[in-house]
Amino acid sequence: IVNVVMSVAIAGLSTVAVAKDVATVNGKAITEEDYKKAVEQLGPQAETVKTNPQVRQQFLDHMIERSLLAGEAKNSKIEDSDRYNALVDTAKRDILAQLYLEKYIAEQTTEPKLKDYFEKNKKKFTEKEVKAVHILFEEKQKAEAEKVLKEILAKNDFDAELKKYATDPNGSKGGDLNWFKQGRMVPEFEKAAFATEKGKVYPHLVKTQFGYHIIKVADVRGGDSIKFEDKKADIEQDIRMNARNDLVKSLRDKAQVKVNDETLTSLKF
């Protein structure tokens, strides 16, 4: 029975892959696990190392080089220097900050939160585009703008008034704004443009920071029908872009941060 048990055990061991060292440096091994962990720490660049044999070798050479240099640094007692300790403290702080940021972003990009963001910001991801033309009046010209809009709606002749008023070559007084999606124009203008049918003039003056607009929608393309699955990558990218700034703002708002501008300006190096 003992012989049978030992035979089974030996047979089982023979099926287990024995881990191999990728390299040794002065007798110290760089194991497969060491190499894999180092590659994963590269982030997006890791894929290049995994798939390109030449880059894989280059990365191993980099690890060997760093191991040799680190060994010499220890022999030179660099670990006892003030600069080494200062750099280690800074590195620890930055690593902690980075790991927390990664954790925070991961928490903000779960499937439920992505879907919630999508539902609240559907207009941002719509494929619908509007081609608008406008006539712009300065704030002090409100009465004139109202008169022109009334004439346009009565005669259904926007183009005639456009030729009369939108004469500035740089378009500052109005003209063709070409195609745009949601999020490209100031909110007041955008809301009116996307609420207007193709070929129609918005029936009210639109007040923005630039003045008073009379808006005609020349054309519409695309649609409002969008699926979460089709926009998932865009949604995640959108959240990632804003997550860091939102987090830092939140932390600063809760913290007691005081900056002495005079001291900062007068620093001598």
C-alpha positions as CSV (number, residue, x, y, z in Angstrom):
1,I,0.0,0.0,0.0
2,V,2.8,2.4,0.9
3,N,4.5,1.7,-2.4
4,V,1.2,2.4,-4.2
5,V,0.7,5.7,-2.4
6,M,4.3,6.8,-3.1
7,S,3.9,5.9,-6.8
8,V,0.8,8.0,-7.0
9,A,2.4,10.9,-5.3
10,I,5.5,10.8,-7.5
11,A,3.3,10.6,-10.6
12,G,1.3,13.6,-9.4
13,L,4.5,15.6,-8.8
14,S,5.7,14.8,-12.3
15,T,2.6,16.5,-13.7
16,V,3.4,19.8,-11.8
17,A,5.3,22.3,-13.9
18,V,8.5,23.2,-12.2
19,A,9.0,27.0,-12.1
20,K,12.1,28.2,-13.9
21,D,14.2,31.3,-13.5
22,V,14.2,33.8,-16.3
23,A,17.7,34.8,-15.4
24,T,20.2,35.0,-12.6
25,V,22.3,38.0,-11.6
26,N,25.4,37.2,-9.5
27,G,23.6,34.1,-8.3
28,K,20.3,35.8,-7.5
29,A,17.4,34.6,-9.5
30,I,14.9,36.7,-11.5
31,T,12.0,34.2,-11.3
32,E,9.1,33.9,-13.7
33,E,6.9,35.4,-11.1
34,D,9.3,38.3,-10.6
35,Y,9.3,39.0,-14.4
36,K,5.5,38.7,-14.6
37,K,4.9,41.1,-11.7
38,A,7.4,43.7,-13.2
39,V,5.6,43.5,-16.6
40,E,2.1,44.0,-15.0
41,Q,3.4,47.1,-13.3
42,L,4.0,48.7,-16.8
43,G,0.2,49.2,-17.2
44,P,-0.9,49.7,-20.8
45,Q,2.6,49.1,-22.1
46,A,2.6,45.5,-20.6
47,E,0.8,44.2,-23.7
48,T,3.8,45.0,-25.9
49,V,6.1,43.0,-23.7
50,K,3.7,40.1,-23.6
51,T,3.3,39.9,-27.4
52,N,6.7,41.0,-28.8
53,P,9.6,38.6,-28.2
54,Q,12.2,41.4,-29.0
55,V,10.6,43.8,-26.4
56,R,10.4,40.9,-23.9
57,Q,14.2,40.5,-24.2
58,Q,14.7,44.2,-23.9
59,F,12.6,44.4,-20.8
60,L,14.6,41.5,-19.2
61,D,17.8,43.4,-20.1
62,H,16.4,46.4,-18.3
63,M,15.7,44.3,-15.2
64,I,19.2,42.9,-15.2
65,E,20.7,46.4,-15.6
66,R,18.6,47.7,-12.7
67,S,19.6,44.7,-10.5
68,L,23.3,45.3,-11.2
69,L,23.1,49.0,-10.5
70,A,21.1,48.4,-7.3
71,G,23.7,46.0,-6.2
72,E,26.4,48.5,-6.7
73,A,24.4,51.2,-4.9
74,K,24.1,48.9,-1.8
75,N,27.8,48.3,-1.9
76,S,28.3,52.1,-2.0
77,K,26.1,52.6,1.1
78,I,23.7,54.8,-0.9
79,E,20.8,53.5,1.2
80,D,22.3,55.5,4.1
81,S,22.2,58.8,2.3
82,D,19.7,61.6,3.0
83,R,18.8,61.9,-0.7
84,Y,18.0,58.1,-0.9
85,N,15.7,58.4,2.1
86,A,14.0,61.6,0.7
87,L,13.4,59.9,-2.6
88,V,12.0,56.8,-0.9
89,D,9.6,58.9,1.1
90,T,8.5,60.8,-2.1
91,A,8.1,57.5,-4.0
92,K,6.0,56.0,-1.2
93,R,3.7,59.0,-1.2
94,D,3.3,58.9,-4.9
95,I,2.7,55.2,-5.0
96,L,0.0,55.5,-2.2
97,A,-1.6,58.3,-4.2
98,Q,-1.6,56.4,-7.4
99,L,-3.0,53.2,-5.8
100,Y,-5.8,55.1,-4.1
101,L,-6.6,56.8,-7.4
102,E,-6.8,53.5,-9.2
103,K,-9.0,52.1,-6.4
104,Y,-11.3,55.2,-6.6
105,I,-11.6,55.0,-10.4
106,A,-12.3,51.3,-10.3
107,E,-15.1,52.0,-7.8
108,Q,-16.6,54.7,-10.1
109,T,-16.5,52.5,-13.2
110,T,-18.5,49.5,-12.0
111,E,-21.2,48.2,-14.3
112,P,-24.1,49.8,-12.3
113,K,-22.3,53.2,-12.1
114,L,-21.6,53.1,-15.8
115,K,-25.2,52.5,-16.6
116,D,-26.3,55.2,-14.1
117,Y,-24.0,57.7,-15.8
118,F,-25.3,56.7,-19.2
119,E,-29.0,57.2,-18.2
120,K,-28.2,60.7,-16.7
121,N,-26.1,61.8,-19.7
122,K,-27.7,60.1,-22.7
123,K,-27.8,63.3,-24.7
124,K,-24.0,63.5,-24.5
125,F,-23.7,60.2,-26.3
126,T,-26.3,60.6,-28.9
127,E,-25.4,60.4,-32.6
128,K,-27.8,63.1,-33.5
129,E,-26.3,66.2,-35.2
130,V,-27.8,69.5,-36.1
131,K,-26.7,71.9,-38.9
132,A,-27.7,75.4,-37.8
133,V,-27.7,78.9,-39.2
134,H,-28.2,81.9,-37.0
135,I,-28.4,85.7,-37.0
136,L,-26.8,87.3,-34.0
137,F,-27.7,90.7,-32.5
138,E,-26.0,92.5,-29.7
139,E,-27.8,92.9,-26.4
140,K,-28.7,96.5,-27.1
141,Q,-30.4,95.4,-30.3
142,K,-33.0,93.3,-28.7
143,A,-35.9,95.3,-30.1
144,E,-34.5,95.0,-33.6
145,A,-34.0,91.3,-33.1
146,E,-37.6,90.8,-32.1
147,K,-38.8,92.8,-35.1
148,V,-36.7,90.7,-37.5
149,L,-37.8,87.4,-35.9
150,K,-41.4,88.5,-36.3
151,E,-40.9,89.2,-40.0
152,I,-39.1,85.9,-40.6
153,L,-41.9,83.9,-39.0
154,A,-44.6,85.8,-40.9
155,K,-42.9,85.6,-44.3
156,N,-41.0,82.3,-43.8
157,D,-38.0,83.9,-45.4
158,F,-35.0,83.4,-43.1
159,D,-32.4,83.5,-45.9
160,A,-33.3,87.1,-46.9
161,E,-32.8,88.4,-43.4
162,L,-29.6,86.3,-43.1
163,K,-28.1,88.1,-46.1
164,K,-29.0,91.4,-44.6
165,Y,-27.6,90.9,-41.1
166,A,-25.0,88.1,-41.2
167,T,-22.5,90.0,-43.3
168,D,-19.3,89.7,-41.2
169,P,-16.8,87.5,-42.9
170,N,-15.7,85.9,-39.7
171,G,-19.2,85.0,-38.7
172,S,-19.3,87.0,-35.5
173,K,-22.6,88.5,-36.5
174,G,-24.1,85.1,-37.4
175,G,-24.1,82.7,-40.3
176,D,-23.6,79.0,-40.9
177,L,-22.4,77.1,-37.9
178,N,-22.1,73.8,-39.7
179,W,-22.8,70.4,-38.0
180,F,-22.5,70.0,-34.2
181,K,-23.4,67.4,-31.6
182,Q,-24.7,67.8,-28.1
183,G,-22.1,69.5,-25.8
184,R,-20.5,71.7,-28.5
185,M,-22.5,74.9,-28.1
186,V,-23.5,77.0,-25.2
187,P,-26.5,75.4,-23.4
188,E,-29.1,78.0,-24.3
189,F,-28.3,77.8,-28.0
190,E,-28.0,74.0,-28.0
191,K,-31.3,73.5,-26.3
192,A,-33.1,75.6,-28.8
193,A,-31.3,74.0,-31.8
194,F,-32.0,70.4,-30.8
195,A,-35.6,71.2,-30.1
196,T,-36.2,72.6,-33.6
197,E,-37.3,70.5,-36.6
198,K,-35.3,70.4,-39.9
199,G,-36.0,73.5,-42.0
200,K,-37.7,75.3,-39.2
201,V,-36.8,78.5,-37.3
202,Y,-36.9,78.5,-33.5
203,P,-39.9,80.7,-32.7
204,H,-38.2,82.7,-29.9
205,L,-35.1,84.8,-29.5
206,V,-32.3,82.9,-27.8
207,K,-30.3,84.9,-25.3
208,T,-26.7,83.8,-24.7
209,Q,-23.5,85.4,-23.5
210,F,-22.9,86.6,-27.1
211,G,-26.3,88.4,-27.5
212,Y,-29.6,87.5,-29.1
213,H,-29.8,84.7,-31.7
214,I,-32.4,83.8,-34.3
215,I,-31.8,80.2,-35.1
216,K,-32.8,78.1,-38.1
217,V,-32.1,74.4,-38.3
218,A,-31.0,73.7,-41.8
219,D,-30.6,69.9,-41.5
220,V,-30.6,67.1,-39.0
221,R,-28.8,63.7,-39.2
222,G,-28.3,60.7,-36.9
223,G,-30.7,59.7,-34.2
224,D,-31.4,59.6,-30.5
225,S,-31.6,55.9,-30.3
226,I,-28.5,54.7,-28.5
227,K,-27.6,51.5,-26.6
228,F,-25.5,51.3,-23.4
229,E,-23.4,48.5,-24.8
230,D,-22.4,50.5,-27.9
231,K,-21.2,53.5,-25.7
232,K,-19.8,51.6,-22.7
233,A,-16.1,52.3,-23.6
234,D,-16.9,56.0,-24.2
235,I,-18.7,56.2,-20.9
236,E,-15.8,54.7,-19.0
237,Q,-13.4,57.0,-20.7
238,D,-15.6,60.0,-19.8
239,I,-15.7,59.0,-16.2
240,R,-11.9,58.3,-16.0
241,M,-11.2,61.7,-17.5
242,N,-13.2,63.5,-14.8
243,A,-12.7,61.2,-11.8
244,R,-9.2,62.5,-10.7
245,N,-10.3,66.1,-10.8
246,D,-13.5,65.4,-9.0
247,L,-11.7,63.4,-6.3
248,V,-9.0,66.0,-5.7
249,K,-11.6,68.8,-5.6
250,S,-13.6,66.9,-3.1
251,L,-10.6,66.2,-0.9
252,R,-9.5,69.8,-1.0
253,D,-13.0,71.0,-0.1
254,K,-13.0,68.9,3.0
255,A,-9.4,69.6,4.0
256,Q,-7.8,72.7,5.6
257,V,-5.3,73.8,2.9
258,K,-3.6,77.1,3.3
259,V,-1.1,78.4,0.8
260,N,1.3,81.2,1.7
261,D,1.8,82.9,-1.7
262,E,4.4,85.4,-0.3
263,T,6.6,82.6,1.0
264,L,6.2,80.6,-2.2
265,T,7.1,83.5,-4.4
266,S,10.2,84.5,-2.3
267,L,11.7,81.0,-2.1
268,K,15.4,80.9,-2.9
269,F,17.0,77.9,-4.5
